[in-house]
């Protein structure tokens, strides 16, 4: 219960720290996935403690969102890397509208 929630918060915090600190786009995507896994762990704990299916449904929804994120983000990152020859986030400042 409590231990799993603490681990979920730690995993999500590490992912957030990675997104803030790192500048490589692929590492940032991996850190976002780490954040989603932390949220999933907390939802699994919620589902187990309440005995309802709501947490399991939300976990499945997050897995679908994560798969869609990767399916869309990886090709975009690869196209940007091919154009700029780098994966550093600072190199793409000219894309701002």
C-alpha positions in Angstrom: 0.0 0.0 0.0 2.0 2.9 1.4 5.3 1.5 0.1 4.0 1.1 -3.4 2.7 4.7 -3.4 6.0 6.0 -2.3 7.7 4.1 -5.1 5.2 5.4 -7.6 6.0 9.0 -6.4 9.7 8.3 -6.6 9.5 6.9 -10.2 7.3 9.8 -11.3 9.7 12.3 -9.7 12.7 10.8 -11.3 11.0 11.0 -14.7 10.1 14.6 -14.1 13.6 15.4 -13.0 14.9 13.8 -16.2 12.6 15.8 -18.4 13.7 19.0 -16.7 17.4 18.3 -16.6 18.2 16.4 -19.8 18.2 18.1 -23.2 18.4 15.0 -25.5 15.0 14.4 -27.0 15.1 10.6 -26.8 16.1 10.7 -23.2 13.3 13.2 -22.5 10.8 10.8 -24.2 12.1 7.9 -22.0 11.7 10.1 -18.9 8.1 10.9 -19.9 7.5 7.1 -20.2 9.0 6.7 -16.7 6.5 9.3 -15.4 3.6 7.4 -17.0 4.9 4.2 -15.3 4.9 5.9 -12.0 1.3 7.0 -12.5 0.4 3.4 -13.6 2.0 2.0 -10.4 -0.1 4.4 -8.2 -3.3 3.4 -10.2 -2.6 -0.3 -9.7 -2.2 0.4 -6.0 -5.5 2.3 -6.0 -7.3 -0.5 -7.8 -5.9 -3.1 -5.4 -6.9 -1.1 -2.3 -10.4 -0.3 -3.4 -11.1 -3.6 -5.1 -12.7 -1.9 -8.1 -12.0 -2.1 -11.8 -11.7 1.7 -12.2 -7.9 1.7 -11.6 -7.3 -1.2 -14.0 -9.3 0.6 -16.7 -7.3 3.7 -16.2 -4.0 1.7 -16.3 -5.2 0.3 -19.7 -6.0 3.8 -20.9 -2.6 5.1 -19.9 -0.9 2.2 -21.7 -2.9 3.1 -24.9 -1.9 6.8 -24.5 1.8 5.8 -24.0 1.8 3.6 -27.1 0.2 6.4 -29.1 2.7 8.9 -27.8 5.6 6.8 -28.8 4.1 5.9 -32.1 3.8 9.6 -32.9 6.8 11.1 -31.1 9.5 8.8 -32.3 9.0 9.4 -36.0 8.8 13.2 -35.4 12.0 13.2 -33.3 13.8 11.1 -36.0 12.7 13.5 -38.8 13.8 16.5 -36.7 17.1 14.8 -36.0 17.6 14.0 -39.7 17.0 17.7 -40.5 19.2 19.3 -37.8 21.7 16.4 -37.3 21.3 16.6 -33.5 18.9 15.5 -30.8 19.5 18.4 -28.4 16.3 20.2 -27.6 17.9 23.6 -27.8 18.6 23.2 -31.5 14.9 23.3 -32.3 14.1 26.7 -30.9 13.3 28.0 -34.4 10.2 25.8 -34.5 8.4 28.0 -32.0 5.4 29.8 -33.5 
